Amino acid sequence: MEALGRHVLLELRSCNPASLDDLPLLEGMMLRAAEETGATVIGKIFHQFSPQGVTGVVAIAESHLCIHTWPEFSYAAVDIFTCGENFDPTEAARLIIAGLESSDAQLTEIDRGVDIVPVATPV
Amino acid sequence: MEALGRHVLLELRSCNPASLDDLPLLEGMMLRAAEETGATVIGKIFHQFSPQGVTGVVAIAESHLCIHTWPEFSYAAVDIFTCGENFDPTEAARLIIAGLESSDAQLTEIDRGVDIVPVATPV
């Protein structure tokens, strides 16, 4: 079975709630998770909500990383989509879990674009 | 069962391959999918790959929409993450499926942050 992409979904409970409301910390952590594991960042958007919570999306040449935080629940939803062999989404996931000090993390990996047949095969 | 977010994953096969390599078309489609279904756009990043393919991420006040395309396979991977009641991800999904003329679309909805308990309950 071949897949075009790997999509990792992280359910991060019991995080450090202060970190979940700290935009500069989250932005630095997400960029490091991308760059230290071999991704090439092509853009980012981070937004602080009132009274609390942060949304961050990082576009990478290998696809994307996104985070949405609920400090009031010590919870963050993260997803990491990658294609190609250069970037390991589970390694990025480990850096994010550690960065948020989550003591109750669930990782689900979903293959995307499985066994896709080319539109036209060269003759 | 209560969830903080709804995460819709779209596997879009048999799309119009020309559309999948048309950055302005994809950017307009994704922004319309957000705005016409009640989301508030807070930022966007779209990137054209060489020789083909586009990555787009749209950050919204209700979370995000992302698309990654493989024109050579007539395939696109989309995900739409929403929180709150104002924005229906399945309606946005329908607009994207129609926009890409996918004749083989698979939608998977995953609840995120299910039955989360607040960190501190008011007394």
gemmi code that builds the backbone of each chain (N, CA, C; Angstrom):
import gemmi

chains = {
    "A": [
        ("MET", (0.846, -1.193, 0.000), (0.000, 0.000, 0.000), (0.882, 1.243, 0.000)),
        ("GLU", (0.701, 2.067, -1.018), (1.478, 3.299, -1.069), (0.557, 4.488, -0.812)),
        ("ALA", (1.087, 5.474, -0.092), (0.306, 6.664, 0.229), (1.068, 7.906, -0.228)),
        ("LEU", (0.331, 8.909, -0.679), (0.967, 10.173, -1.054), (1.324, 10.993, 0.175)),
        ("GLY", (0.525, 10.849, 1.235), (0.759, 11.668, 2.420), (0.508, 10.915, 3.710)),
        ("ARG", (1.095, 11.432, 4.786), (0.846, 10.903, 6.133), (0.235, 12.035, 6.946)),
        ("HIS", (-0.884, 11.753, 7.595), (-1.586, 12.786, 8.360), (-1.667, 12.320, 9.811)),
        ("VAL", (-0.971, 13.031, 10.673), (-0.941, 12.691, 12.091), (-1.865, 13.638, 12.852)),
        ("LEU", (-2.809, 13.072, 13.589), (-3.706, 13.857, 14.441), (-3.299, 13.633, 15.887)),
        ("LEU", (-3.118, 14.737, 16.624), (-2.730, 14.653, 18.030), (-3.838, 15.207, 18.909)),
        ("GLU", (-4.285, 14.408, 19.843), (-5.187, 14.853, 20.901), (-4.328, 15.030, 22.146)),
        ("LEU", (-4.116, 16.283, 22.533), (-3.178, 16.565, 23.625), (-3.926, 17.096, 24.842)),
        ("ARG", (-4.123, 16.219, 25.806), (-4.796, 16.587, 27.055), (-3.755, 16.776, 28.146)),
        ("SER", (-4.219, 17.390, 29.232), (-3.345, 17.595, 30.393), (-2.039, 18.270, 30.000)),
        ("CYS", (-2.173, 19.322, 29.190), (-1.009, 20.144, 28.839), (-0.802, 21.216, 29.909)),
        ("ASN", (0.331, 21.910, 29.797), (0.575, 23.078, 30.635), (-0.327, 24.207, 30.127)),
        ("PRO", (-1.333, 24.630, 30.902), (-2.298, 25.606, 30.374), (-1.681, 26.958, 30.050)),
        ("ALA", (-0.638, 27.350, 30.795), (0.002, 28.641, 30.506), (0.657, 28.610, 29.124)),
        ("SER", (1.273, 27.483, 28.778), (1.913, 27.371, 27.460), (0.878, 27.467, 26.344)),
        ("LEU", (-0.321, 26.950, 26.591), (-1.365, 26.915, 25.557), (-1.907, 28.302, 25.231)),
        ("ASP", (-1.589, 29.288, 26.088), (-2.072, 30.645, 25.827), (-0.916, 31.589, 25.502)),
        ("ASP", (0.236, 31.023, 25.199), (1.460, 31.808, 25.000), (1.830, 31.749, 23.514)),
        ("LEU", (1.357, 32.728, 22.757), (1.550, 32.698, 21.305), (3.021, 32.607, 20.893)),
        ("PRO", (3.912, 33.437, 21.447), (5.315, 33.333, 21.020), (5.906, 31.950, 21.300)),
        ("LEU", (5.552, 31.367, 22.458), (6.049, 30.027, 22.779), (5.539, 29.009, 21.755)),
        ("LEU", (4.234, 29.089, 21.445), (3.638, 28.117, 20.519), (4.211, 28.274, 19.114)),
        ("GLU", (4.375, 29.537, 18.692), (4.920, 29.770, 17.350), (6.350, 29.222, 17.249)),
        ("GLY", (7.167, 29.500, 18.258), (8.537, 28.992, 18.251), (8.566, 27.468, 18.260)),
        ("MET", (7.684, 26.880, 19.062), (7.651, 25.413, 19.170), (7.242, 24.768, 17.851)),
        ("MET", (6.237, 25.334, 17.195), (5.755, 24.738, 15.939), (6.802, 24.895, 14.829)),
        ("LEU", (7.466, 26.047, 14.785), (8.498, 26.246, 13.766), (9.684, 25.321, 14.002)),
        ("ARG", (10.053, 25.153, 15.280), (11.141, 24.219, 15.583), (10.754, 22.791, 15.222)),
        ("ALA", (9.495, 22.431, 15.524), (9.038, 21.069, 15.211), (9.152, 20.810, 13.712)),
        ("ALA", (8.872, 21.848, 12.923), (8.993, 21.697, 11.472), (10.461, 21.628, 11.059)),
        ("GLU", (11.224, 22.629, 11.477), (12.587, 22.771, 10.956), (13.537, 21.706, 11.493)),
        ("GLU", (13.383, 21.360, 12.778), (14.324, 20.388, 13.367), (14.087, 18.978, 12.854)),
        ("THR", (12.936, 18.752, 12.233), (12.668, 17.406, 11.729), (12.731, 17.370, 10.205)),
        ("GLY", (13.272, 18.432, 9.601), (13.593, 18.356, 8.180), (12.625, 19.041, 7.230)),
        ("ALA", (11.647, 19.779, 7.767), (10.685, 20.438, 6.887), (11.197, 21.822, 6.475)),
        ("THR", (10.640, 22.328, 5.390), (10.958, 23.662, 4.894), (9.722, 24.542, 5.059)),
        ("VAL", (9.840, 25.548, 5.941), (8.699, 26.426, 6.217), (8.512, 27.415, 5.065)),
        ("ILE", (7.264, 27.528, 4.569), (6.994, 28.496, 3.501), (6.045, 29.602, 3.956)),
        ("GLY", (5.501, 29.485, 5.163), (4.650, 30.549, 5.681), (4.012, 30.131, 6.989)),
        ("LYS", (3.513, 31.136, 7.747), (2.890, 30.826, 9.046), (1.860, 31.888, 9.388)),
        ("ILE", (0.850, 31.489, 10.124), (-0.150, 32.414, 10.653), (-0.417, 31.987, 12.093)),
        ("PHE", (-0.261, 32.921, 13.036), (-0.608, 32.646, 14.431), (-1.544, 33.744, 14.914)),
        ("HIS", (-2.546, 33.347, 15.688), (-3.578, 34.288, 16.105), (-3.957, 34.022, 17.558)),
        ("GLN", (-3.955, 35.108, 18.355), (-4.338, 35.014, 19.773), (-5.818, 35.343, 19.901)),
        ("PHE", (-6.561, 34.465, 20.549), (-7.973, 34.741, 20.792), (-8.171, 35.376, 22.162)),
        ("SER", (-9.292, 36.077, 22.286), (-9.671, 36.675, 23.561), (-10.935, 35.982, 24.051)),
        ("PRO", (-11.036, 35.532, 25.278), (-10.081, 35.796, 26.362), (-8.883, 34.860, 26.368)),
        ("GLN", (-8.926, 33.770, 25.595), (-7.788, 32.848, 25.628), (-7.826, 31.928, 24.417)),
        ("GLY", (-6.687, 31.263, 24.176), (-6.602, 30.302, 23.084), (-5.805, 30.863, 21.916)),
        ("VAL", (-5.140, 29.971, 21.215), (-4.309, 30.354, 20.075), (-4.576, 29.385, 18.928)),
        ("THR", (-4.618, 29.935, 17.704), (-4.625, 29.114, 16.496), (-3.327, 29.391, 15.744)),
        ("GLY", (-2.695, 28.331, 15.280), (-1.486, 28.499, 14.485), (-1.475, 27.530, 13.327)),
        ("VAL", (-1.133, 28.037, 12.145), (-0.958, 27.156, 10.986), (0.408, 27.463, 10.377)),
        ("VAL", (1.129, 26.400, 10.059), (2.445, 26.522, 9.429), (2.389, 25.752, 8.118)),
        ("ALA", (2.567, 26.465, 7.012), (2.644, 25.804, 5.712), (4.088, 25.423, 5.465)),
        ("ILE", (4.301, 24.182, 5.067), (5.656, 23.704, 4.778), (5.669, 23.134, 3.361)),
        ("ALA", (6.855, 23.059, 2.796), (6.958, 22.500, 1.443), (6.431, 21.073, 1.415)),
        ("GLU", (6.426, 20.432, 2.584), (5.979, 19.043, 2.689), (4.519, 18.960, 3.117)),
        ("SER", (3.814, 20.071, 3.266), (2.372, 20.174, 3.537), (2.055, 21.133, 4.687)),
        ("HIS", (1.687, 20.659, 5.912), (1.333, 21.633, 6.952), (1.405, 21.067, 8.369)),
        ("LEU", (1.472, 22.008, 9.325), (1.268, 21.722, 10.749), (0.262, 22.739, 11.275)),
        ("CYS", (-0.729, 22.296, 12.045), (-1.712, 23.211, 12.619), (-1.892, 22.904, 14.102)),
        ("ILE", (-2.186, 23.963, 14.869), (-2.481, 23.784, 16.294), (-3.629, 24.706, 16.684)),
        ("HIS", (-4.508, 24.194, 17.531), (-5.604, 24.982, 18.105), (-5.637, 24.642, 19.589)),
        ("THR", (-5.606, 25.680, 20.427), (-5.491, 25.419, 21.869), (-6.700, 25.919, 22.648)),
        ("TRP", (-7.027, 25.198, 23.701), (-8.062, 25.564, 24.665), (-7.398, 25.542, 26.055)),
        ("PRO", (-6.765, 26.665, 26.463), (-6.076, 26.664, 27.764), (-7.015, 26.304, 28.916)),
        ("GLU", (-8.283, 26.715, 28.795), (-9.237, 26.452, 29.883), (-9.487, 24.967, 30.090)),
        ("PHE", (-9.140, 24.163, 29.090), (-9.304, 22.707, 29.204), (-7.944, 21.988, 29.201)),
        ("SER", (-6.864, 22.749, 29.253), (-5.505, 22.165, 29.143), (-5.390, 21.262, 27.934)),
        ("TYR", (-6.087, 21.638, 26.847), (-6.209, 20.777, 25.670), (-5.731, 21.489, 24.406)),
        ("ALA", (-5.051, 20.730, 23.557), (-4.687, 21.233, 22.239), (-4.975, 20.161, 21.192)),
        ("ALA", (-5.479, 20.599, 20.038), (-5.639, 19.730, 18.873), (-4.562, 20.121, 17.876)),
        ("VAL", (-3.788, 19.129, 17.448), (-2.700, 19.372, 16.493), (-2.882, 18.431, 15.324)),
        ("ASP", (-2.563, 18.901, 14.109), (-2.423, 17.936, 13.034), (-1.216, 18.284, 12.185)),
        ("ILE", (-0.587, 17.239, 11.693), (0.653, 17.363, 10.916), (0.477, 16.525, 9.660)),
        ("PHE", (0.525, 17.200, 8.520), (0.348, 16.517, 7.236), (1.670, 16.589, 6.495)),
        ("THR", (2.176, 15.447, 6.056), (3.454, 15.465, 5.351), (3.389, 14.595, 4.108)),
        ("CYS", (4.170, 15.009, 3.115), (4.402, 14.132, 1.984), (5.907, 14.103, 1.755)),
        ("GLY", (6.368, 13.088, 1.079), (7.799, 12.947, 0.863), (8.450, 12.215, 2.015)),
        ("GLU", (9.721, 11.931, 1.839), (10.444, 11.082, 2.789), (11.296, 11.887, 3.751)),
        ("ASN", (11.437, 13.201, 3.488), (12.416, 13.978, 4.249), (11.955, 14.378, 5.644)),
        ("PHE", (10.665, 14.341, 5.875), (10.110, 14.910, 7.104), (9.288, 13.840, 7.806)),
        ("ASP", (9.630, 13.555, 9.059), (8.934, 12.515, 9.819), (7.908, 13.170, 10.750)),
        ("PRO", (6.613, 13.015, 10.477), (5.607, 13.694, 11.296), (5.580, 13.193, 12.737)),
        ("THR", (5.942, 11.941, 12.972), (5.891, 11.447, 14.351), (7.012, 12.063, 15.198)),
        ("GLU", (8.137, 12.389, 14.574), (9.208, 13.062, 15.316), (8.762, 14.487, 15.669)),
        ("ALA", (8.129, 15.184, 14.717), (7.585, 16.512, 15.022), (6.541, 16.412, 16.128)),
        ("ALA", (5.726, 15.361, 16.080), (4.698, 15.173, 17.111), (5.329, 15.042, 18.487)),
        ("ARG", (6.418, 14.284, 18.570), (7.078, 14.094, 19.873), (7.582, 15.423, 20.436)),
        ("LEU", (8.122, 16.279, 19.563), (8.609, 17.585, 20.031), (7.452, 18.443, 20.561)),
        ("ILE", (6.304, 18.360, 19.900), (5.143, 19.160, 20.324), (4.570, 18.636, 21.638)),
        ("ILE", (4.470, 17.318, 21.759), (3.969, 16.722, 23.011), (4.862, 17.148, 24.176)),
        ("ALA", (6.175, 17.092, 23.957), (7.108, 17.491, 25.017), (7.005, 18.984, 25.298)),
        ("GLY", (6.873, 19.786, 24.248), (6.811, 21.235, 24.412), (5.609, 21.690, 25.202)),
        ("LEU", (4.503, 20.967, 25.068), (3.277, 21.339, 25.784), (3.132, 20.585, 27.099)),
        ("GLU", (4.118, 19.725, 27.387), (4.111, 18.939, 28.633), (2.809, 18.148, 28.787)),
        ("SER", (2.334, 17.600, 27.674), (1.096, 16.822, 27.748), (1.367, 15.476, 28.408)),
        ("SER", (0.592, 15.169, 29.442), (0.739, 13.865, 30.105), (-0.333, 12.885, 29.644)),
        ("ASP", (-1.125, 13.297, 28.658), (-2.178, 12.419, 28.130), (-2.317, 12.721, 26.642)),
        ("ALA", (-1.410, 12.144, 25.857), (-1.353, 12.439, 24.421), (-1.769, 11.212, 23.620)),
        ("GLN", (-2.606, 11.455, 22.628), (-3.038, 10.369, 21.741), (-2.660, 10.732, 20.314)),
        ("LEU", (-1.971, 9.831, 19.637), (-1.522, 10.070, 18.265), (-2.229, 9.097, 17.330)),
        ("THR", (-2.837, 9.642, 16.290), (-3.480, 8.806, 15.267), (-2.854, 9.152, 13.929)),
        ("GLU", (-2.386, 8.138, 13.196), (-1.810, 8.401, 11.875), (-2.727, 7.841, 10.801)),
        ("ILE", (-3.013, 8.667, 9.822), (-3.922, 8.295, 8.737), (-3.171, 8.458, 7.419)),
        ("ASP", (-3.137, 7.419, 6.626), (-2.537, 7.529, 5.297), (-3.496, 8.277, 4.380)),
        ("ARG", (-2.956, 9.200, 3.599), (-3.776, 9.990, 2.671), (-3.338, 9.689, 1.237)),
        ("GLY", (-4.312, 9.618, 0.338), (-3.995, 9.347, -1.066), (-3.401, 7.966, -1.257)),
        ("VAL", (-4.121, 6.963, -0.792), (-3.588, 5.592, -0.813), (-3.856, 4.936, -2.165)),
        ("ASP", (-2.795, 4.316, -2.700), (-2.910, 3.548, -3.951), (-3.587, 4.344, -5.062)),
        ("ILE", (-3.138, 5.592, -5.197), (-3.655, 6.452, -6.256), (-3.048, 6.029, -7.580)),
        ("VAL", (-3.885, 5.975, -8.598), (-3.423, 5.582, -9.929), (-3.190, 6.845, -10.757)),
        ("PRO", (-2.034, 6.960, -11.409), (-1.795, 8.141, -12.249), (-2.881, 8.281, -13.311)),
        ("VAL", (-3.144, 9.540, -13.647), (-4.180, 9.818, -14.653), (-3.776, 9.254, -16.014)),
        ("ALA", (-2.524, 9.502, -16.375), (-2.059, 9.025, -17.669), (-0.711, 8.347, -17.460)),
        ("THR", (-0.579, 7.140, -17.947), (0.675, 6.409, -17.816), (1.481, 6.576, -19.092)),
        ("PRO", (2.749, 6.970, -18.952), (3.574, 7.145, -20.158), (3.663, 5.842, -20.943)),
        ("VAL", (3.693, 5.948, -22.256), (3.788, 4.739, -23.091), (5.187, 4.653, -23.694)),
    ],
    "B": [
        ("MET", (-22.118, 12.836, 24.119), (-20.705, 13.077, 23.831), (-20.546, 14.494, 23.281)),
        ("GLU", (-19.733, 15.276, 23.938), (-19.508, 16.636, 23.454), (-18.080, 16.757, 22.941)),
        ("ALA", (-17.940, 17.508, 21.843), (-16.620, 17.692, 21.236), (-16.327, 19.179, 21.120)),
        ("LEU", (-15.052, 19.536, 21.286), (-14.664, 20.932, 21.104), (-14.557, 21.284, 19.630)),
        ("GLY", (-14.203, 20.298, 18.801), (-13.998, 20.588, 17.381), (-14.483, 19.461, 16.495)),
        ("ARG", (-14.724, 19.812, 15.235), (-15.073, 18.814, 14.217), (-13.998, 18.890, 13.147)),
        ("HIS", (-13.450, 17.733, 12.790), (-12.347, 17.704, 11.816), (-12.794, 16.830, 10.650)),
        ("VAL", (-12.965, 17.455, 9.503), (-13.404, 16.743, 8.308), (-12.199, 16.515, 7.397)),
        ("LEU", (-11.965, 15.260, 7.044), (-10.898, 14.904, 6.098), (-11.547, 14.520, 4.778)),
        ("LEU", (-11.062, 15.108, 3.697), (-11.597, 14.813, 2.370), (-10.531, 14.151, 1.516)),
        ("GLU", (-10.845, 12.995, 0.977), (-10.024, 12.335, -0.028), (-10.723, 12.581, -1.359)),
        ("LEU", (-10.123, 13.417, -2.194), (-10.787, 13.834, -3.434), (-10.040, 13.272, -4.633)),
        ("ARG", (-10.604, 12.218, -5.200), (-10.029, 11.587, -6.395), (-10.835, 12.004, -7.610)),
        ("SER", (-10.251, 11.739, -8.778), (-10.931, 12.033, -10.044), (-11.416, 13.480, -10.091)),
        ("CYS", (-10.512, 14.387, -9.684), (-10.791, 15.819, -9.804), (-10.398, 16.295, -11.203)),
        ("ASN", (-10.776, 17.540, -11.501), (-10.312, 18.198, -12.724), (-8.827, 18.545, -12.535)),
        ("PRO", (-7.905, 17.905, -13.254), (-6.472, 18.115, -12.974), (-6.014, 19.542, -13.245)),
        ("ALA", (-6.638, 20.207, -14.202), (-6.239, 21.596, -14.484), (-6.546, 22.479, -13.273)),
        ("SER", (-7.689, 22.256, -12.657), (-8.061, 23.054, -11.486), (-7.065, 22.834, -10.346)),
        ("LEU", (-6.554, 21.619, -10.225), (-5.657, 21.287, -9.116), (-4.303, 21.978, -9.229)),
        ("ASP", (-4.005, 22.543, -10.397), (-2.730, 23.237, -10.583), (-2.935, 24.737, -10.779)),
        ("ASP", (-4.113, 25.212, -10.456), (-4.496, 26.605, -10.709), (-4.610, 27.325, -9.363)),
        ("LEU", (-3.497, 27.942, -8.942), (-3.464, 28.561, -7.605), (-4.571, 29.599, -7.400)),
        ("PRO", (-4.768, 30.550, -8.334), (-5.837, 31.540, -8.094), (-7.214, 30.887, -7.947)),
        ("LEU", (-7.489, 29.873, -8.763), (-8.774, 29.177, -8.655), (-8.908, 28.517, -7.277)),
        ("LEU", (-7.843, 27.836, -6.836), (-7.902, 27.120, -5.557), (-8.031, 28.090, -4.390)),
        ("GLU", (-7.277, 29.194, -4.464), (-7.342, 30.176, -3.380), (-8.754, 30.777, -3.288)),
        ("GLY", (-9.309, 31.136, -4.428), (-10.668, 31.690, -4.429), (-11.682, 30.678, -3.919)),
        ("MET", (-11.527, 29.436, -4.326), (-12.469, 28.389, -3.906), (-12.406, 28.164, -2.399)),
        ("MET", (-11.195, 28.106, -1.851), (-11.053, 27.839, -0.416), (-11.581, 29.023, 0.414)),
        ("LEU", (-11.315, 30.247, -0.045), (-11.808, 31.410, 0.690), (-13.337, 31.472, 0.634)),
        ("ARG", (-13.901, 31.160, -0.562), (-15.367, 31.139, -0.657), (-15.951, 30.048, 0.233)),
        ("ALA", (-15.289, 28.882, 0.255), (-15.792, 27.781, 1.093), (-15.837, 28.210, 2.557)),
        ("ALA", (-14.856, 29.012, 2.959), (-14.846, 29.503, 4.338), (-15.931, 30.560, 4.539)),
        ("GLU", (-15.893, 31.566, 3.699), (-16.742, 32.737, 3.944), (-18.217, 32.451, 3.689)),
        ("GLU", (-18.504, 31.676, 2.640), (-19.923, 31.432, 2.313), (-20.597, 30.515, 3.317)),
        ("THR", (-19.800, 29.833, 4.125), (-20.414, 28.940, 5.110), (-20.272, 29.491, 6.529)),
        ("GLY", (-19.900, 30.761, 6.629), (-19.988, 31.434, 7.921), (-18.699, 31.596, 8.683)),
        ("ALA", (-17.561, 31.251, 8.073), (-16.294, 31.386, 8.790), (-15.704, 32.786, 8.609)),
        ("THR", (-14.814, 33.146, 9.512), (-14.109, 34.425, 9.451), (-12.640, 34.149, 9.155)),
        ("VAL", (-12.183, 34.580, 7.984), (-10.804, 34.326, 7.575), (-9.857, 35.273, 8.318)),
        ("ILE", (-8.790, 34.703, 8.907), (-7.811, 35.558, 9.592), (-6.446, 35.526, 8.909)),
        ("GLY", (-6.278, 34.664, 7.917), (-5.014, 34.636, 7.181), (-4.996, 33.474, 6.203)),
        ("LYS", (-4.077, 33.562, 5.221), (-4.002, 32.488, 4.220), (-2.587, 32.418, 3.663)),
        ("ILE", (-2.198, 31.217, 3.263), (-0.919, 30.993, 2.579), (-1.194, 30.030, 1.432)),
        ("PHE", (-0.835, 30.432, 0.216), (-0.953, 29.529, -0.931), (0.397, 29.476, -1.641)),
        ("HIS", (0.771, 28.284, -2.080), (2.107, 28.097, -2.656), (2.013, 27.158, -3.855)),
        ("GLN", (2.603, 27.607, -4.967), (2.639, 26.808, -6.199), (3.938, 26.016, -6.233)),
        ("PHE", (3.825, 24.722, -6.424), (5.023, 23.894, -6.542), (5.389, 23.708, -8.005)),
        ("SER", (6.671, 23.402, -8.222), (7.174, 23.104, -9.555), (7.598, 21.645, -9.601)),
        ("PRO", (7.209, 20.850, -10.560), (6.527, 21.261, -11.788), (5.015, 21.420, -11.631)),
        ("GLN", (4.438, 20.941, -10.528), (2.991, 21.055, -10.394), (2.585, 20.835, -8.943)),
        ("GLY", (1.339, 21.221, -8.649), (0.801, 21.016, -7.309), (0.733, 22.311, -6.527)),
        ("VAL", (-0.237, 22.403, -5.658), (-0.464, 23.600, -4.849), (-0.732, 23.172, -3.411)),
        ("THR", (-0.183, 23.935, -2.466), (-0.550, 23.813, -1.058), (-1.223, 25.099, -0.628)),
        ("GLY", (-2.327, 24.978, 0.076), (-3.004, 26.156, 0.592), (-3.484, 25.918, 2.009)),
        ("VAL", (-3.236, 26.900, 2.884), (-3.792, 26.833, 4.236), (-4.521, 28.143, 4.501)),
        ("VAL", (-5.705, 28.024, 5.073), (-6.520, 29.184, 5.425), (-6.805, 29.094, 6.916)),
        ("ALA", (-6.315, 30.078, 7.670), (-6.630, 30.136, 9.096), (-7.929, 30.916, 9.257)),
        ("ILE", (-8.837, 30.361, 10.024), (-10.114, 31.030, 10.276), (-10.311, 31.158, 11.787)),
        ("ALA", (-11.177, 32.080, 12.179), (-11.425, 32.256, 13.610), (-11.961, 30.964, 14.217)),
        ("GLU", (-12.534, 30.114, 13.353), (-13.111, 28.842, 13.814), (-12.134, 27.683, 13.633)),
        ("SER", (-10.915, 27.925, 13.203), (-9.811, 26.956, 13.122), (-9.100, 26.981, 11.761)),
        ("HIS", (-9.304, 25.998, 10.855), (-8.548, 26.045, 9.591), (-9.161, 25.209, 8.473)),
        ("LEU", (-8.731, 25.551, 7.246), (-8.957, 24.719, 6.059), (-7.608, 24.573, 5.360)),
        ("CYS", (-7.285, 23.348, 4.931), (-6.032, 23.112, 4.204), (-6.293, 22.275, 2.962)),
        ("ILE", (-5.495, 22.519, 1.932), (-5.584, 21.707, 0.720), (-4.187, 21.435, 0.191)),
        ("HIS", (-3.979, 20.214, -0.290), (-2.734, 19.835, -0.956), (-3.128, 19.067, -2.210)),
        ("THR", (-2.587, 19.485, -3.348), (-3.042, 18.874, -4.602), (-1.920, 18.151, -5.340)),
        ("TRP", (-2.310, 17.082, -6.010), (-1.431, 16.317, -6.893), (-2.125, 16.247, -8.257)),
        ("PRO", (-1.932, 17.266, -9.112), (-2.615, 17.257, -10.413), (-2.309, 16.002, -11.230)),
        ("GLU", (-1.075, 15.488, -11.095), (-0.682, 14.316, -11.876), (-1.488, 13.071, -11.512)),
        ("PHE", (-2.147, 13.118, -10.355), (-2.986, 12.001, -9.923), (-4.469, 12.406, -9.855)),
        ("SER", (-4.781, 13.607, -10.318), (-6.155, 14.139, -10.198), (-6.667, 14.031, -8.763)),
        ("TYR", (-5.762, 14.213, -7.807), (-6.076, 13.963, -6.395), (-5.792, 15.202, -5.546)),
        ("ALA", (-6.671, 15.438, -4.584), (-6.425, 16.474, -3.582), (-6.772, 15.935, -2.200)),
        ("ALA", (-5.944, 16.299, -1.220), (-6.225, 16.023, 0.189), (-6.634, 17.337, 0.835)),
        ("VAL", (-7.804, 17.333, 1.471), (-8.327, 18.539, 2.118), (-8.646, 18.200, 3.560)),
        ("ASP", (-8.421, 19.148, 4.472), (-9.012, 18.974, 5.796), (-9.558, 20.297, 6.290)),
        ("ILE", (-10.645, 20.175, 7.016), (-11.385, 21.340, 7.519), (-11.622, 21.106, 8.994)),
        ("PHE", (-11.064, 21.989, 9.817), (-11.202, 21.868, 11.269), (-12.037, 23.046, 11.743)),
        ("THR", (-13.094, 22.773, 12.487), (-13.943, 23.864, 12.962), (-14.285, 23.674, 14.422)),
        ("CYS", (-14.472, 24.799, 15.082), (-15.064, 24.773, 16.413), (-16.179, 25.811, 16.426)),
        ("GLY", (-17.083, 25.667, 17.347), (-18.217, 26.581, 17.395), (-19.338, 26.105, 16.506)),
        ("GLU", (-20.444, 26.805, 16.583), (-21.669, 26.384, 15.903), (-21.916, 27.152, 14.613)),
        ("ASN", (-21.120, 28.202, 14.371), (-21.454, 29.097, 13.258), (-21.033, 28.573, 11.890)),
        ("PHE", (-20.136, 27.625, 11.871), (-19.515, 27.207, 10.621), (-19.690, 25.700, 10.459)),
        ("ASP", (-20.305, 25.298, 9.350), (-20.575, 23.879, 9.103), (-19.514, 23.318, 8.152)),
        ("PRO", (-18.608, 22.453, 8.638), (-17.524, 21.969, 7.778), (-18.030, 21.103, 6.624)),
        ("THR", (-19.148, 20.431, 6.807), (-19.626, 19.567, 5.714), (-20.160, 20.411, 4.559)),
        ("GLU", (-20.714, 21.585, 4.859), (-21.172, 22.476, 3.795), (-19.960, 23.023, 3.023)),
        ("ALA", (-18.904, 23.408, 3.751), (-17.667, 23.840, 3.077), (-17.104, 22.701, 2.236)),
        ("ALA", (-17.176, 21.483, 2.752), (-16.674, 20.321, 2.003), (-17.427, 20.160, 0.694)),
        ("ARG", (-18.740, 20.338, 0.733), (-19.536, 20.184, -0.495), (-19.123, 21.205, -1.552)),
        ("LEU", (-18.844, 22.431, -1.128), (-18.416, 23.461, -2.078), (-17.069, 23.101, -2.708)),
        ("ILE", (-16.180, 22.532, -1.915), (-14.848, 22.166, -2.427), (-14.948, 20.971, -3.380)),
        ("ILE", (-15.752, 19.984, -3.016), (-15.941, 18.814, -3.899), (-16.489, 19.269, -5.248)),
        ("ALA", (-17.466, 20.163, -5.210), (-18.053, 20.673, -6.463), (-17.037, 21.508, -7.231)),
        ("GLY", (-16.282, 22.333, -6.512), (-15.315, 23.211, -7.171), (-14.230, 22.448, -7.900)),
        ("LEU", (-13.850, 21.291, -7.366), (-12.789, 20.491, -7.994), (-13.359, 19.431, -8.929)),
        ("GLU", (-14.678, 19.388, -9.022), (-15.363, 18.422, -9.901), (-14.928, 16.995, -9.588)),
        ("SER", (-14.773, 16.702, -8.311), (-14.376, 15.341, -7.930), (-15.554, 14.393, -8.111)),
        ("SER", (-15.310, 13.316, -8.841), (-16.362, 12.313, -9.027), (-16.145, 11.111, -8.105)),
        ("ASP", (-15.142, 11.222, -7.217), (-14.865, 10.126, -6.283), (-14.354, 10.762, -4.994)),
        ("ALA", (-15.303, 11.230, -4.184), (-14.955, 11.971, -2.968), (-15.331, 11.151, -1.737)),
        ("GLN", (-14.409, 11.129, -0.783), (-14.672, 10.422, 0.475), (-14.517, 11.419, 1.617)),
        ("LEU", (-15.528, 11.501, 2.470), (-15.517, 12.432, 3.600), (-15.498, 11.640, 4.902)),
        ("THR", (-14.547, 11.987, 5.757), (-14.479, 11.370, 7.087), (-14.536, 12.480, 8.121)),
        ("GLU", (-15.454, 12.359, 9.081), (-15.531, 13.384, 10.131), (-15.074, 12.781, 11.453)),
        ("ILE", (-14.160, 13.505, 12.102), (-13.589, 13.040, 13.367), (-13.861, 14.103, 14.426)),
        ("ASP", (-14.457, 13.700, 15.521), (-14.648, 14.638, 16.632), (-13.323, 14.841, 17.342)),
        ("ARG", (-13.025, 16.091, 17.661), (-11.772, 16.417, 18.357), (-12.096, 17.003, 19.739)),
        ("GLY", (-11.290, 16.632, 20.725), (-11.497, 17.149, 22.077), (-12.812, 16.682, 22.656)),
        ("VAL", (-12.998, 15.358, 22.680), (-14.281, 14.786, 23.115), (-14.309, 14.657, 24.635)),
        ("ASP", (-15.423, 15.120, 25.204), (-15.664, 14.980, 26.645), (-14.492, 15.469, 27.478)),
        ("ILE", (-14.014, 16.643, 27.096), (-12.917, 17.263, 27.842), (-13.469, 17.854, 29.140)),
        ("VAL", (-12.743, 17.634, 30.209), (-13.167, 18.146, 31.511), (-12.406, 19.435, 31.796)),
        ("PRO", (-13.111, 20.501, 32.195), (-12.404, 21.744, 32.518), (-11.358, 21.512, 33.602)),
        ("VAL", (-10.286, 22.300, 33.525), (-9.194, 22.165, 34.492), (-9.668, 22.533, 35.886)),
        ("ALA", (-10.364, 23.646, 35.961), (-10.850, 24.116, 37.258), (-12.335, 24.438, 37.117)),
        ("THR", (-13.144, 23.860, 37.964), (-14.576, 24.125, 37.920), (-14.908, 25.231, 38.913)),
        ("PRO", (-15.638, 26.255, 38.467), (-15.993, 27.345, 39.390), (-16.785, 26.805, 40.579)),
        ("VAL", (-16.563, 27.375, 41.746), (-17.300, 26.936, 42.955), (-18.323, 27.990, 43.327)),
    ],
}
model = gemmi.Model(1)
for chain_id, residues in chains.items():
    chain = gemmi.Chain(chain_id)
    for i, (resn, *xyz) in enumerate(residues, 1):
        res = gemmi.Residue()
        res.name, res.seqid = resn, gemmi.SeqId(i, " ")
        for name, pos in zip(("N", "CA", "C"), xyz):
            atom = gemmi.Atom()
            atom.name, atom.element = name, gemmi.Element(name[0])
            atom.pos, atom.b_iso = gemmi.Position(*pos), 0.0
            res.add_atom(atom)
        chain.add_residue(res)
    model.add_chain(chain)
structure = gemmi.Structure()
structure.add_model(model)
structure.setup_entities()
